[in-house]
């Protein structure tokens, strides 16, 4: 049974306001989802158009339905936004006027147990946002070494008991392959010393990030987008946990620098013309009290904005 792909766009008004949309501009939604943010962008376009990326085939299908009234103004691309550069080149698009990234997982992907993302719904361990990827969470859980598992649990989940959990997983899989989300959840709960309601949350987050290379792709793509922005073009990025937000914050700071020479050099060797972005949001924008009441997912959302110089 196919579930309806639903996703309430977070920080919608704040994002649209900060994109400074030009009616004849070219915009990119790097994380299209069901098209919530894109719909508002499209409403503001007259002669311009939008390019929408999503690696999840089901998201693309849902977006095509939800955005059918704007079909003449949007190009759908069923790829991870890491292919941003090559896909824009294929379209003959050199520069754009703005881009949006809404990083993380959709409500649909969490709620659909068949996708294997959630510790609240039983299903085969998968966690692939793009089903064309070969390596899923089940493979990682049953094949990574103790050291490898510990590393991703510590690095991507910031889990205190990463070594203990890694050992428990390896011990458990020797008896029987860990196939489902509930099987993994049970192993974690038996070996984590916490009063939390869902102590397995960080482990599932870490696996999802590892499967989809989320942080690596984010880090590598921000500068590619900056290079494609027209002067005064805006990049808006919404994140949902500290690891993502830290990458965006540091990348914006790096791209805001005029000089990137090592501090020990007495004279600038890079030419002092490195600066690509101006930071618009000194502190991230967070959800209003009104949005917090109606959208639970907005509680951890942070929006950072930068502008091409």
C-alpha positions as CSV (number, residue, x, y, z in Angstrom):
1,X,0.0,0.0,0.0
2,X,1.5,3.4,-1.1
3,X,1.3,6.2,1.5
4,X,0.6,9.8,0.5
5,X,3.9,11.7,0.4
6,X,3.2,14.6,2.8
7,X,5.7,17.1,4.2
8,X,4.8,20.4,5.9
9,X,7.4,23.0,4.7
10,X,9.4,24.4,7.7
11,X,10.1,28.2,8.0
12,X,8.2,28.7,4.8
13,X,7.5,32.5,5.0
14,X,11.0,33.2,6.3
15,X,12.6,31.3,3.5
16,X,10.5,32.9,0.7
17,X,11.2,36.4,2.1
18,X,14.9,35.8,2.3
19,X,15.2,34.4,-1.2
20,X,14.3,37.9,-2.6
21,X,12.5,36.2,-5.6
22,X,12.7,38.0,-8.9
23,X,9.7,37.3,-11.2
24,X,12.0,36.5,-14.1
25,X,14.7,34.7,-12.1
26,X,16.0,31.1,-12.2
27,X,15.8,29.2,-8.9
28,X,16.8,25.8,-7.6
29,X,15.2,23.8,-4.9
30,X,17.8,21.2,-4.0
31,X,15.5,19.2,-1.8
32,X,12.1,19.3,-3.6
33,X,10.2,16.8,-1.4
34,X,6.5,17.1,-2.0
35,X,7.0,20.7,-3.3
36,X,5.9,22.8,-0.3
37,X,8.7,25.4,-0.6
38,X,8.8,25.2,-4.4
39,X,5.1,26.0,-4.7
40,X,5.6,29.3,-2.9
41,X,8.6,30.1,-5.1
42,X,6.6,29.3,-8.3
43,X,3.8,31.6,-7.2
44,X,6.3,34.5,-7.2
45,X,7.6,33.7,-10.7
46,X,6.3,35.2,-13.9
47,X,8.7,34.5,-16.7
48,X,11.3,32.8,-14.5
49,X,11.5,29.0,-13.8
50,X,12.5,26.6,-11.1
51,X,14.7,23.5,-11.1
52,X,13.7,20.9,-8.5
53,X,16.1,18.2,-7.3
54,X,15.1,15.1,-5.3
55,X,16.9,11.7,-5.1
56,X,13.7,10.1,-3.9
57,X,11.6,8.9,-6.8
58,X,8.4,8.9,-4.7
59,X,9.0,12.6,-3.8
60,X,9.3,13.5,-7.5
61,X,6.1,11.7,-8.3
62,X,4.3,13.6,-5.4
63,X,5.8,16.9,-6.4
64,X,4.6,16.5,-10.0
65,X,1.1,16.1,-8.8
66,X,1.2,18.9,-6.2
67,X,2.8,21.4,-8.7
68,X,0.9,20.4,-11.8
69,X,-0.5,23.9,-12.2
70,X,3.0,25.2,-12.6
71,X,4.3,22.5,-14.9
72,X,5.5,25.0,-17.5
73,X,7.7,26.7,-15.0
74,X,9.5,23.8,-13.3
75,X,12.1,21.2,-14.4
76,X,12.1,18.0,-12.2
77,X,15.5,16.2,-11.7
78,X,15.4,12.8,-9.9
79,X,19.0,13.1,-8.6
80,X,20.9,13.9,-5.4
81,X,21.8,17.6,-5.3
82,X,25.5,16.5,-5.4
83,X,24.9,16.5,-9.1
84,X,23.9,20.2,-9.0
85,X,26.8,21.3,-11.3
86,X,26.5,18.6,-14.0
87,X,22.7,18.8,-14.2
88,X,22.6,22.5,-14.6
89,X,25.2,22.3,-17.3
90,X,23.1,19.7,-19.1
91,X,20.2,22.2,-19.1
92,X,22.5,25.0,-20.4
93,X,22.0,27.0,-17.2
94,X,25.1,28.9,-16.2
95,X,23.9,31.2,-13.4
96,X,20.9,31.2,-11.0
97,X,19.2,33.8,-8.9
98,X,18.7,31.7,-5.8
99,X,18.7,28.3,-4.2
100,X,17.1,26.5,-1.3
101,X,18.3,23.4,0.7
102,X,16.0,21.8,3.3
103,X,18.3,19.3,4.8
104,X,17.1,16.1,6.5
105,X,14.3,13.6,6.2
106,X,10.7,14.1,5.3
107,X,7.7,13.1,7.4
108,X,6.7,10.6,4.7
109,X,10.0,8.9,4.8
110,X,9.8,8.6,8.6
111,X,6.2,7.4,8.7
112,X,6.6,4.9,6.0
113,X,7.9,1.8,7.8
114,X,8.8,0.2,4.5
115,X,11.6,2.8,4.0
116,X,13.3,1.6,7.2
117,X,14.1,5.0,8.6
118,X,12.1,4.9,11.8
119,X,12.5,3.2,15.2
120,X,8.7,3.8,15.6
121,X,7.6,1.6,12.7
122,X,8.9,-1.9,12.0
123,X,10.4,-2.6,8.6
124,X,13.4,-3.8,6.8
125,X,16.5,-1.7,7.6
126,X,17.0,0.4,4.6
127,X,17.3,4.2,5.0
128,X,18.2,4.9,1.4
129,X,16.7,8.2,0.2
130,X,17.7,7.1,-3.3
131,X,16.8,3.4,-3.8
132,X,19.4,3.1,-6.5
133,X,22.2,3.2,-3.9
134,X,23.5,-0.3,-3.3
135,X,24.6,0.0,0.3
136,X,21.7,0.3,2.8
137,X,21.5,0.4,6.6
138,X,21.0,-3.4,6.8
139,X,24.4,-3.9,5.0
140,X,26.2,-1.5,7.3
141,X,24.7,-3.0,10.5
142,X,25.6,-6.5,9.5
143,X,29.0,-5.9,7.8
144,X,30.8,-2.9,9.4
145,X,33.5,-3.7,12.0
146,X,33.2,-2.7,15.6
147,X,35.6,0.3,14.9
148,X,33.6,1.4,11.9
149,X,30.3,1.2,13.7
150,X,31.7,3.0,16.7
151,X,33.1,5.8,14.4
152,X,29.8,6.5,12.7
153,X,27.8,6.3,16.0
154,X,30.2,8.7,17.6
155,X,30.7,11.1,14.7
156,X,27.2,11.3,13.3
157,X,25.1,10.4,16.3
158,X,27.3,12.0,19.0
159,X,26.5,8.9,21.0
160,X,28.4,8.4,24.4
161,X,28.0,4.6,24.4
162,X,29.0,4.2,20.7
163,X,31.6,1.5,21.5
164,X,29.2,-0.5,23.7
165,X,26.5,-0.4,21.1
166,X,28.9,-1.4,18.3
167,X,30.1,-4.4,20.3
168,X,26.5,-5.4,21.1
169,X,25.5,-5.2,17.4
170,X,28.4,-7.4,16.3
171,X,27.7,-9.9,19.0
172,X,24.0,-10.0,18.1
173,X,24.5,-10.4,14.4
174,X,26.8,-13.4,14.9
175,X,23.7,-15.2,16.3
176,X,21.3,-13.9,13.8
177,X,21.3,-11.2,11.0
178,X,19.8,-7.9,12.1
179,X,17.2,-7.3,9.4
180,X,14.6,-4.9,10.8
181,X,14.3,-1.6,12.5
182,X,12.8,-3.1,15.6
183,X,15.5,-5.8,15.8
184,X,18.1,-3.0,15.8
185,X,16.1,-0.9,18.2
186,X,16.0,-3.8,20.7
187,X,19.7,-4.4,20.6
188,X,20.4,-0.7,21.2
189,X,17.9,-0.4,24.1
190,X,19.4,-3.4,25.9
191,X,22.9,-1.9,25.8
192,X,22.4,1.8,26.3
193,X,22.4,3.2,29.9
194,X,19.9,6.0,29.7
195,X,16.5,7.0,31.0
196,X,15.6,8.5,27.6
197,X,12.3,7.4,26.0
198,X,14.0,6.7,22.6
199,X,17.8,6.2,23.3
200,X,18.1,4.6,19.8
201,X,17.3,7.9,18.1
202,X,21.0,8.9,17.7
203,X,22.0,5.5,16.3
204,X,19.3,5.7,13.6
205,X,20.3,9.2,12.8
206,X,23.9,8.2,12.4
207,X,23.1,5.2,10.1
208,X,20.9,7.4,7.9
209,X,23.7,10.0,7.5
210,X,26.2,7.2,6.7
211,X,23.9,5.5,4.2
212,X,23.2,8.8,2.3
213,X,26.5,10.6,2.9
214,X,24.4,13.5,4.0
215,X,27.1,15.7,5.6
216,X,29.7,15.1,2.9
217,X,27.3,16.0,0.1
218,X,26.2,19.1,2.0
219,X,29.7,20.3,2.6
220,X,30.8,19.7,-1.0
221,X,27.8,21.3,-2.6
222,X,27.5,24.7,-0.9
223,X,30.4,26.2,-2.7
224,X,29.2,24.8,-6.0
225,X,26.0,26.6,-5.5
226,X,27.8,29.8,-4.5
227,X,29.8,29.7,-7.8
228,X,26.5,29.5,-9.8
229,X,24.8,32.4,-8.1
230,X,24.3,35.7,-9.8
231,X,25.4,38.8,-7.9
232,X,22.9,39.3,-5.0
233,X,21.6,35.8,-5.5
234,X,20.6,34.2,-2.2
235,X,21.3,30.7,-0.8
236,X,18.9,29.6,2.0
237,X,19.7,26.5,4.0
238,X,17.5,24.9,6.6
239,X,19.0,22.4,8.9
240,X,17.7,20.2,11.8
241,X,20.6,19.2,13.9
242,X,23.9,20.6,15.1
243,X,26.1,18.7,12.7
244,X,24.4,20.1,9.7
245,X,24.1,23.6,11.1
246,X,27.9,23.6,12.0
247,X,28.8,22.7,8.4
248,X,26.6,25.5,7.0
249,X,27.9,28.0,9.5
250,X,31.6,27.2,8.9
251,X,31.2,27.0,5.1
252,X,29.4,30.4,5.0
253,X,32.3,31.9,7.1
254,X,34.9,30.4,4.8
255,X,33.2,31.7,1.7
256,X,32.8,35.1,3.4
257,X,36.6,35.5,3.8
258,X,38.7,37.7,1.5
259,X,41.9,35.9,2.3
260,X,42.3,32.2,3.1
261,X,46.1,32.2,3.5
262,X,47.5,30.5,6.6
263,X,47.7,33.1,9.4
264,X,51.5,32.6,9.7
265,X,52.1,34.0,6.2
266,X,53.2,37.7,6.5
267,X,51.8,38.6,3.0
268,X,48.6,37.4,1.3
269,X,49.4,34.9,-1.5
270,X,45.8,34.0,-2.5
271,X,45.1,37.4,-4.0
272,X,42.6,38.6,-1.4
273,X,39.7,38.0,-3.8
274,X,38.4,34.7,-2.4
275,X,35.2,36.1,-0.9
276,X,32.0,34.8,-2.6
277,X,29.3,35.2,-0.1
278,X,28.0,37.8,2.3
279,X,26.3,36.4,5.4
280,X,22.8,37.7,5.8
281,X,21.9,35.9,9.0
282,X,24.4,36.5,11.7
283,X,22.3,34.2,13.9
284,X,20.1,31.5,12.4
285,X,16.4,32.1,12.0
286,X,14.2,29.8,14.0
287,X,10.5,29.0,13.9
288,X,7.9,31.4,15.4
289,X,5.8,30.4,18.4
290,X,2.8,30.1,16.0
291,X,4.7,27.6,13.7
292,X,6.0,25.7,16.7
293,X,2.4,25.0,17.7
294,X,1.3,23.6,14.4
295,X,4.5,21.8,13.1
296,X,6.4,19.7,15.6
297,X,9.3,19.2,13.1
298,X,10.0,23.0,13.2
299,X,11.3,22.8,16.8
300,X,14.9,22.1,15.8
301,X,14.9,23.9,12.4
302,X,17.5,26.7,11.7
303,X,17.6,28.8,8.6
304,X,20.9,30.4,7.5
305,X,21.1,32.8,4.5
306,X,24.0,34.1,2.4
307,X,24.1,36.3,-0.6
308,X,26.5,36.3,-3.6
309,X,28.9,39.3,-3.7
